[in-house]
Amino acid sequence: MNPHDDVREVPVAWLRAQDGASRLIAHSGARWPQASFEYRAVHDVLALTLLFAGRDAPLLNVSQAQPGVLRTLVADDVEWAVWCQGCLDPGVSDLPRADKELATRAFRYLAASRLLGGSLDEALDIRTVTATFRGAGVGVGVALAQRVLDPRARRCHTNHWPDTT
């Protein structure tokens, strides 16, 4: 047995995409708590978008991505989800296994997440909570990514895309 067989692969591309997503969110001036559903949804959408947008030529930093390209990719939540799923399909993705596993996990979270809805019947003192809107992470994440990538929403006073090196 080769001692290197037990060494786990480092998901460099995924970590780079997550770092880029964090920087984009911070640069946008958005103030979602990092533990919130909104932050996780937008962070995962941006990380997946950066990861797959740089699939042919991996992005070394966010400034290599054209903001217009990223905005186009997140223009519609359904189209984004179809594109993202296609990028994860076997035979299409040439990502290393560790990167693909983490990207797949993030996409599944977005696609499976549900928002809670409910009602309160005060006469019976009963609170009914139901999980609704399956895949809410995709819709919420894409909508917030559009806001993050909207140049009018950014509070930065420079004329260039944030450097993440």
Helices and strands as residue ranges (DSSP letters): G 3-6, H 12-28, H 37-53, G 62-64, H 67-73, H 77-88, H 97-112, E 115-121, E 126-132, H 136-149
